[in-house]
């Protein structure tokens, strides 16, 4: 058959209400079937049929399978069923008799026979139902259980096979769930999300079917776990080759069936946010500092559901526009009459963001408060819910959420800035505890949108799955980052972001106040940056005193750990401040610096102490010997490998 003659054929079945009054009603099964049918029809045309409600009788379904038996070998056949499954392994049809499901429903072994009659070499079946017998949303319990030679798993294995992929909503002992928040069964919802081209399943501009199946499985597991349930989709069968579909694009049929999903797309133009309900004055405020929406921000809205309440983890370099993503989510929640929490790791960052929010939004009536553990905290307003956005440190939010759990009840959005701090030795425990509290409340119906922002680009170690979120990761840095140090003369020594080469450029003129402190460099540097219109945050210890030994040890440990990522040998080394002092002293001695100068540099009272401290190493001893040989006119002897005598080894062994 020519490629042009190949067709997508199939049938989508959904049943909410059944003819028999004994059968519990569902809410979203017909919606599942309509959505899948509309999406396939908009993408491939009228190749599949739709049976919903009273149309989905056993006879009508059997008739559709008879039609599919006439498919060509090169056709692709897809079958979808959303409704009740029974614990006796039948698909429950509209006109099923609960006392005779074997003959009025569709047993899995009967479905197997119908599948065998379809000649298409590629067939995919989605069963958004379950056969567990548990009190789930999509399982029908019956009073009597007839004997069957095969278990549910065995029947599904028989149903699948070469050229047949069967994706079921759950395992044999688990229910399949519907979720009123998303308006679909979990399996169908994430299947629709994947078909529409979720970033995680796209490959070369197409939807990889195997990536799709993996994505749907993970997302269903995480979503069910979020409200304390277990639902683990199972995949059976194989298809030859790497099957892929074009990205499914909702069209007229989908828009007619689900007008609420006809959301506009944002573009680089900030005013494209008007369509999402953002007041013009807010958009105008953003336009003063942000000329346009960059690709990261557009993807967050268009592809990751940022303004639809979806949980999202954003991992992108510094200055890539992550903060605006958090603000968009928080303010969208506020305009929907929900409160927002904005969590940051440090008091200085909270205070800086508080001043920014007051400056930008107070004139428009946005109520911004803060809580950091200081005397000027707005705790009374927080307790009474008299705010729109509350800015907090991790520690303060965790303490309040534990003592006063009601503060999380009416929160619609939680933005966590610097989420990578969850692995920090000092602050990570508080942040993890807080996120665990938020996750636990999902079981009680409280599920605020989580937007987590991270400047660390790398492996997320499954953080997004733990939060039941999607990961938006970008490595492109829109603003080049030059990292370096200010030298004693005020010049800037750095590694160029363009090619990694080392450069030195004039930067500041030290003030030389006579204190001999870092202020001689920091004050002129801050003045220079402020004069250039840059934002600056200076971190200093509380008392302004020199770093303590513990402070130095903390910083050293931090940067040794970072360096070990590129130099794995450091992971086995115990690097302490003493090691650094010793290494510096030896380096000075090797450079020819007089020992008395090294004594003053290290702060020793006596040269004798310094002499013990900088005992020569093997390299220096070798250099001294080579200098002696050269001066005496002697040829250096070739080094020989020392080997212990057997007698010596025997003596040592006897000790």
C-alpha positions in Angstrom: 0.0 0.0 0.0 1.4 3.4 -0.9 2.2 5.8 1.9 -0.4 8.2 0.7 -3.1 5.5 1.1 -2.1 4.8 4.7 -4.9 5.8 7.2 -5.3 6.3 10.9 -8.4 4.4 11.9 -10.0 3.5 15.2 -12.7 4.0 17.7 -12.9 6.0 21.0 -15.4 4.9 23.6 -16.5 6.7 26.8 -19.4 6.0 29.2 -20.4 8.1 32.2 -23.9 6.8 32.9 -25.1 3.3 32.4 -28.5 1.7 31.7 -28.3 -0.4 34.8 -29.0 1.6 38.0 -26.7 -0.6 40.0 -23.6 0.8 38.2 -22.0 3.8 39.7 -21.8 6.9 37.4 -18.5 8.4 36.3 -18.0 12.1 35.5 -15.3 12.4 32.9 -15.1 9.2 30.8 -17.2 10.6 28.0 -15.1 13.8 28.1 -12.0 11.6 27.8 -13.3 9.9 24.6 -14.5 13.2 23.1 -11.1 14.8 23.6 -9.1 12.0 22.1 -11.5 11.7 19.1 -11.4 15.4 18.5 -7.6 15.6 18.7 -7.1 12.7 16.3 -9.8 14.0 13.9 -8.3 17.5 13.9 -4.8 16.0 13.1 -5.6 13.1 10.8 -9.1 13.7 9.6 -12.2 11.5 9.9 -10.6 8.1 10.3 -11.9 7.2 13.8 -15.4 6.8 15.3 -16.8 8.1 18.6 -19.2 6.1 20.8 -20.3 7.8 24.0 -23.0 7.2 26.6 -26.0 5.2 25.3 -24.3 4.8 21.8 -21.7 2.6 23.4 -23.7 -0.7 23.6 -22.0 -4.0 23.2 -23.5 -4.5 19.7 -22.3 -1.0 18.5 -18.8 -1.6 19.8 -18.7 -5.0 18.2 -19.8 -3.5 14.9 -17.0 -0.9 15.0 -14.5 -3.7 15.5 -16.0 -5.5 12.4 -15.3 -2.3 10.4 -11.7 -2.2 11.7 -11.3 -5.7 10.5 -11.3 -4.2 7.0 -8.3 -2.0 7.7 -5.3 -2.3 5.5 -2.0 -3.9 6.7 -0.3 -0.5 6.5 -3.0 1.4 8.3 -2.5 2.5 11.9 -5.3 1.5 14.3 -6.0 3.2 17.6 -8.6 2.1 20.2 -9.5 4.1 23.3 -11.8 3.0 26.1 -12.7 5.2 29.2 -15.2 3.8 31.6 -15.7 1.0 34.1 -13.7 -2.2 34.1 -14.9 -5.1 36.2 -13.0 -7.2 38.7 -13.9 -10.1 36.5 -12.0 -8.6 33.6 -14.7 -7.1 31.4 -15.0 -3.7 29.8 -18.5 -2.6 31.0 -20.6 -1.4 28.1 -23.6 1.0 28.4 -26.2 -1.8 28.3 -24.2 -4.3 30.4 -26.1 -6.5 32.9 -24.2 -6.7 36.2 -25.5 -10.2 36.7 -24.2 -11.4 33.3 -21.1 -9.3 32.5 -19.5 -12.2 30.7 -22.1 -12.1 27.9 -23.2 -8.4 28.1 -19.9 -6.8 28.7 -16.7 -7.3 26.7 -14.4 -9.8 28.3 -10.7 -9.3 27.6 -10.4 -12.6 25.9 -13.2 -11.5 23.5 -11.4 -8.3 22.9 -8.3 -10.3 22.0 -10.2 -12.2 19.3 -11.5 -8.9 17.9 -8.0 -7.5 17.8 -6.7 -10.6 16.0 -9.1 -10.0 13.2 -7.6 -6.5 12.5 -4.9 -7.0 9.8 -3.1 -3.7 10.6 0.5 -4.3 11.6 0.4 -1.4 14.1 -2.3 -1.1 16.7 -2.3 0.9 20.0 -5.0 0.5 22.6 -5.5 2.8 25.6 -7.7 1.4 28.5 -8.5 4.1 31.0 -10.3 1.7 33.3 -9.2 -0.9 35.9 -9.9 -4.4 36.9 -8.6 -4.3 40.5 -11.9 -4.8 42.5 -10.9 -1.8 44.7 -13.3 1.0 45.4 -11.7 3.3 42.8 -13.4 5.6 40.3 -13.3 3.2 37.3 -13.8 -0.3 38.7 -17.1 -2.1 39.0 -17.5 -4.6 41.8 -19.7 -7.6 41.3 -21.1 -10.1 43.8 -20.0 -13.3 42.1 -16.7 -13.9 40.4 -16.7 -16.6 37.7 -13.6 -18.8 37.3 -11.1 -17.8 34.7 -8.1 -19.7 33.6 -6.1 -16.5 33.1 -5.5 -13.6 35.4 -6.0 -10.0 34.3 -2.3 -9.7 33.6 -2.3 -12.9 31.6 -5.3 -11.8 29.5 -3.6 -8.4 28.7 -0.5 -10.3 27.7 -2.6 -12.3 25.3 -4.2 -9.1 24.0 -0.9 -7.5 23.3 2.0 -8.9 21.3 4.0 -8.1 18.2 2.5 -5.0 16.5 0.2 -4.5 19.4 0.7 -2.0 22.2 -1.7 -2.0 25.2 -1.5 0.8 27.8 -3.7 0.2 30.8 -4.4 2.9 33.4 -3.2 0.8 36.4 -1.9 -2.6 37.5 -4.2 -5.5 38.3 -4.6 -4.5 42.0 -5.0 -0.8 41.6 -7.9 1.5 40.8 -7.8 4.1 38.0 -8.6 7.6 39.1 -10.5 10.6 37.7 -9.6 14.0 38.9 -12.1 16.9 39.0 -9.4 19.5 39.0 -8.2 18.4 35.5 -11.6 17.1 34.3 -10.3 13.8 33.0 -9.1 10.4 34.0 -5.4 10.7 34.9 -4.3 8.4 32.0 -6.2 10.3 29.4 -5.2 13.7 30.7 -1.5 13.1 30.4 -2.0 11.3 27.1 -3.6 14.4 25.7 -0.8 16.5 27.1 1.8 14.3 25.4 0.0 14.1 22.1 -0.1 17.9 21.9 3.7 17.9 21.8 4.9 18.1 25.4 8.6 19.0 25.2 9.6 15.7 26.9 8.2 13.5 24.1 9.1 15.6 21.0 11.9 14.3 18.9 12.9 16.0 15.6 9.6 17.9 15.7 7.5 14.7 16.0 5.9 12.8 18.9 7.8 9.6 19.6 5.3 7.0 20.6 7.7 5.2 23.0 8.6 8.6 24.6 4.9 9.4 24.9 4.2 6.1 26.7 7.1 6.7 29.1 6.0 10.3 29.8 2.4 9.3 30.4 3.4 6.5 32.8 5.6 8.8 34.9 3.1 11.6 35.1 0.2 9.4 36.1 2.3 7.8 38.9 3.4 11.2 40.2 -0.1 12.7 40.0 -1.7 9.8 41.9 1.0 9.8 44.5 0.3 13.5 45.1 -3.1 12.7 46.6 -2.0 9.6 48.4 -3.0 7.0 45.9 -1.2 4.4 43.8 -1.8 4.2 40.1 0.9 2.7 37.9 0.0 2.4 34.2 1.3 -0.8 32.5 2.5 -1.3 29.0 2.4 -4.5 27.1 3.4 -5.5 23.5 5.9 -4.3 21.0 6.0 -2.4 17.7 8.6 -2.8 15.0 10.8 0.3 14.5 10.6 3.7 16.1 7.0 4.8 15.6 6.3 8.6 15.6 3.4 10.8 15.0 3.2 14.5 14.1 2.5 16.9 17.0 -1.3 16.8 17.5 -2.7 20.3 17.0 -6.2 21.0 18.5 -8.4 22.4 15.7 -12.1 23.2 15.1 -13.4 20.0 16.6 -11.4 20.2 19.7 -12.2 23.9 20.2 -15.9 23.2 19.7 -15.8 20.4 22.3 -13.6 22.2 24.8 -13.9 26.0 24.3 -12.1 26.5 27.6 -8.9 25.2 26.1 -8.8 27.7 23.3 -6.2 29.7 25.3 -4.2 32.3 23.3 -0.4 32.1 23.0 1.9 34.7 24.2 4.6 36.2 21.9 7.6 38.4 22.5 5.2 41.3 22.8 4.5 42.0 26.4 0.9 43.1 25.6 0.1 39.5 24.4 -0.3 39.0 28.2 -3.5 41.1 28.0 -5.4 38.1 26.8 -4.7 36.3 30.0 -6.4 38.9 32.1 -3.4 41.0 33.2 -4.4 44.6 33.6 -2.8 47.0 31.2 -1.1 49.0 34.0 0.7 45.9 35.2 2.0 45.1 31.7 3.1 48.7 31.3 5.1 48.4 34.6 6.9 45.3 33.3 7.6 47.1 30.0 9.6 49.7 31.8 12.3 47.1 32.7 11.6 44.2 30.3 11.4 45.1 26.6 9.9 41.8 25.6 9.2 38.2 26.7 12.2 36.0 26.0 11.9 32.4 24.7 12.1 30.9 28.2 9.2 33.0 29.4 7.1 32.2 26.3 7.8 28.5 26.6 6.7 28.5 30.3 3.3 30.0 29.3 2.7 28.4 26.0 4.1 24.9 26.5 4.3 24.3 30.3 0.9 25.8 31.5 2.4 28.4 33.8 -0.8 30.6 33.6 -3.1 27.5 33.8 -2.0 26.5 37.3 0.5 23.8 36.3 3.3 22.9 38.6 6.7 23.7 37.0 10.4 23.6 37.9 12.4 26.1 35.9 16.2 25.5 35.6 18.0 28.2 33.7 21.2 30.3 34.1 21.3 33.6 36.0 19.7 36.6 34.3 17.6 34.4 32.0 14.2 35.8 33.2 13.2 33.3 35.8 12.0 35.9 38.3 9.4 37.3 35.9 8.1 33.7 35.4 7.5 33.5 39.2 5.9 37.0 39.2 3.5 36.1 36.4 2.3 32.9 38.2 1.9 34.7 41.5 0.0 37.7 40.0 -2.2 35.5 37.8 -3.3 33.8 41.0 -3.9 37.1 42.7 -6.1 38.3 39.8 -8.0 35.0 40.2 -8.6 36.0 43.9 -6.0 33.7 45.4 -3.1 34.6 47.6 0.6 33.9 46.7 3.7 33.1 48.7 7.1 34.1 47.3 9.8 32.2 49.2 13.5 33.2 49.2 16.6 31.8 51.0 17.8 35.0 52.7 16.4 38.0 54.5 18.4 40.4 52.2 16.7 38.9 49.2 13.2 39.2 50.8 13.8 42.8 51.7 15.1 43.6 48.2 12.1 41.9 46.6 9.7 43.6 49.1 11.0 47.0 48.1 10.7 46.1 44.4 7.1 44.9 44.7 6.0 48.0 46.8 7.6 50.2 44.2 6.0 48.5 41.2 2.6 47.4 42.4 1.5 49.3 45.5 0.0 52.1 43.4 -2.3 49.5 41.8 -3.7 48.3 45.2 -1.6 45.1 45.4 -1.0 44.3 49.1 2.5 43.0 49.6 3.8 41.9 53.1 6.9 40.1 54.3 8.0 37.8 57.1 11.7 37.1 57.8 11.8 36.8 61.6 12.5 40.5 62.1 10.6 43.0 64.3 9.0 44.7 61.2 7.4 41.4 60.0 3.7 41.7 58.9 2.6 38.6 60.9 -0.8 39.9 62.0 -1.8 40.6 58.3 -0.5 37.2 57.4 -2.5 35.4 60.1 -5.7 37.2 59.0 -5.1 36.7 55.3 -5.0 40.5 54.7 -2.5 40.4 51.8 -2.1 39.4 48.1 1.6 38.5 48.0 3.7 37.5 51.0 7.5 37.4 50.7 9.1 35.0 53.2 12.3 33.2 54.0 12.3 29.4 53.9 12.8 29.1 57.7 10.1 31.6 58.6 7.5 30.0 56.3 8.3 26.5 57.6 7.9 27.6 61.2 4.6 29.4 60.6 3.2 26.6 58.5 3.9 24.1 61.2 2.5 26.3 64.0 -0.3 27.9 62.0 -1.2 25.5 59.2 -4.2 27.5 58.1 -1.9 30.1 56.4 -1.5 27.6 53.6 -5.2 26.9 53.1 -6.1 29.8 50.9 -2.8 30.1 49.0 -3.2 29.6 45.3 0.5 29.9 44.2 3.8 29.2 45.9 6.9 30.5 44.2 10.2 29.0 45.5 13.2 31.0 44.3 16.7 29.3 44.4 15.1 25.8 44.8 18.6 24.3 44.5 19.1 25.4 48.1 17.2 22.2 49.0 20.6 20.4 49.1 22.2 23.1 51.2 23.6 21.8 54.5 22.1 24.7 56.5 18.8 25.7 54.7 17.9 22.6 52.8 16.2 20.8 55.7 13.8 23.7 56.3 12.9 23.9 52.6 12.4 20.2 52.2 10.2 20.1 55.3 8.1 23.0 54.0 7.6 21.3 50.6 6.7 18.0 52.3 4.0 19.9 54.2 2.6 21.3 51.0 2.7 17.9 49.3 0.9 16.3 52.2 -1.9 18.8 52.1 -2.8 17.6 48.5 -4.4 14.6 50.2 -6.9 17.0 51.8 -7.7 18.9 48.6 -5.3 21.7 49.0 -3.0 21.9 45.9 -1.5 25.3 45.3 0.5 25.8 42.1 4.2 25.3 42.7 6.7 27.3 40.7 10.3 26.4 41.6 13.1 28.5 40.1 16.7 27.3 40.0 19.9 28.9 38.6 21.7 25.5 38.7 21.7 23.9 35.3 22.2 20.1 35.5 20.6 16.9 36.7 17.5 17.7 38.8 17.7 14.3 40.5 14.0 13.8 40.1 13.0 16.9 42.0 10.3 17.7 39.5 8.7 14.3 39.9 8.7 14.6 43.7 6.8 17.9 43.2 4.5 16.4 40.5 5.8 19.1 38.2 7.3 19.4 34.8 10.9 20.4 34.3 11.6 23.4 32.0 15.4 23.3 31.5 17.4 25.7 29.4 21.2 26.2 29.2 21.3 29.2 27.0 22.5 32.3 28.9 20.9 35.5 27.4 23.3 37.7 29.4 27.0 36.7 29.3 28.5 36.0 32.8 32.1 37.0 33.4 33.4 35.5 36.7 36.5 36.8 38.3 38.1 38.7 41.2 38.9 42.4 41.9 42.7 42.6 42.5 44.6 44.7 45.0 45.2 47.4 42.4 41.5 47.6 41.5 41.7 45.8 38.2 39.3 43.0 37.3 40.8 39.6 36.5 38.2 37.3 34.9 37.5 34.5 32.5 35.7 35.7 29.4 32.3 34.2 28.8 32.9 34.3 25.1 35.9 32.0 24.8 37.1 31.2 28.4 40.3 33.2 28.0 41.7 35.1 31.0 41.5 38.8 30.8 42.5 41.7 33.1 40.8 45.1 32.8 40.8 48.3 34.8 37.8 48.4 37.0 37.9 50.7 40.1 40.3 52.9 42.0 40.6 51.7 45.7 39.9 54.4 48.3 42.7 53.5 50.8 40.8 54.7 53.8 43.6 53.5 56.1 41.4 50.7 57.6 43.1 48.1 55.5 39.7 46.3 55.1 37.7 45.1 52.1 35.7 48.4 52.2 38.6 50.0 50.3 37.5 47.9 47.3 33.8 47.2 48.0 32.7 50.8 48.4 34.1 52.1 45.1 32.9 49.0 43.3 29.3 49.4 44.6 29.4 53.1 43.7 30.5 52.3 40.2 27.8 49.7 39.7 25.0 52.0 41.1 26.2 54.9 38.9 25.8 52.5 35.9 22.2 51.8 37.0 22.9 48.2 38.1 21.3 46.4 41.0 23.7 45.4 43.7 23.4 43.2 46.8 26.3 43.1 49.2 26.5 40.1 51.6 28.4 40.7 54.8 28.4 39.1 58.2 26.2 40.7 60.9 28.9 42.5 62.8 31.1 43.5 59.9 34.0 41.7 61.5 36.6 39.5 59.7 35.5 36.0 58.9 35.8 33.6 61.7 37.6 30.2 61.4 34.3 28.5 61.0 33.3 31.0 58.2 36.6 30.4 56.4 36.1 26.6 56.7 32.6 26.8 55.4 33.6 28.8 52.3 36.5 26.5 51.7 34.4 23.3 51.9 31.8 24.9 49.6 34.2 25.6 46.9 36.2 22.4 47.2 32.9 20.6 46.6 32.3 22.7 43.5 35.8 22.2 42.2 35.5 18.4 42.7 32.9 18.3 40.0 35.7 19.0 37.5 38.5 17.4 39.5 37.1 14.2 41.0 40.4 13.5 42.9 39.5 16.3 45.3 36.6 14.2 46.7 39.1 11.9 48.5 41.2 14.8 49.8 40.6 16.4 53.2 41.2 20.1 52.4 41.3 22.4 55.4 42.3 26.1 56.0 45.6 24.7 57.5 46.3 22.9 54.2 45.8 26.1 52.3 48.1 28.0 54.6 50.8 25.4 54.3 50.4 25.2 50.5 50.6 29.0 50.3 53.8 29.1 52.4 55.5 26.4 50.4 54.6 28.2 47.2 56.1 31.4 48.5 59.3 29.6 49.5 59.5 28.0 46.1 59.1 31.4 44.5 62.1 32.7 46.3 60.4 34.7 49.0 62.5 35.2 52.1 61.5 33.1 55.1 61.2 36.3 57.3 58.6 37.7 54.8 56.7 34.4 54.9 56.8 34.6 58.8 55.1 38.0 58.7 52.6 36.9 56.1 51.5 33.9 58.2 51.6 35.9 61.5 54.2 33.7 63.2 56.1 35.1 66.2 59.3 33.3 65.4 61.1 32.3 62.2 61.7 28.9 63.9 57.9 28.3 63.8 57.8 29.2 60.1 60.8 26.9 59.4 58.9 24.0 60.8 55.7 25.0 59.0 57.3 25.1 55.6 59.5 22.1 55.7 60.9 21.5 52.2 59.2 19.0 50.0 60.7 16.4 47.6 60.7 18.8 44.7 62.7 21.4 46.5 65.2 18.8 47.7 65.6 17.6 44.2 66.2 21.1 42.9 68.9 21.7 45.6 70.7 18.5 44.7 70.6 19.4 41.0 72.0 22.9 41.7 74.8 21.3 43.7 75.7 18.8 41.0 75.7 21.5 38.4 78.0 23.8 40.5 80.3 20.9 41.3 80.5 19.8 37.7 79.1 16.4 38.4 76.6 14.6 36.2 73.3 13.8 38.1 72.8 10.2 38.8 69.9 8.5 37.1 67.1 7.8 39.7 66.7 4.2 40.6 63.6 2.5 42.0 64.2 1.4 45.6 63.4 -2.2 46.4 63.4 -3.5 50.0 65.5 -6.5 50.7 63.7 -9.8 51.6 65.3 -9.8 55.0 63.9 -6.3 55.8 60.4 -7.4 54.7 60.7 -10.5 56.9 61.8 -8.4 59.9 58.9 -6.0 59.4 56.4 -8.9 59.1 57.7 -10.3 62.4 56.9 -7.2 64.4 
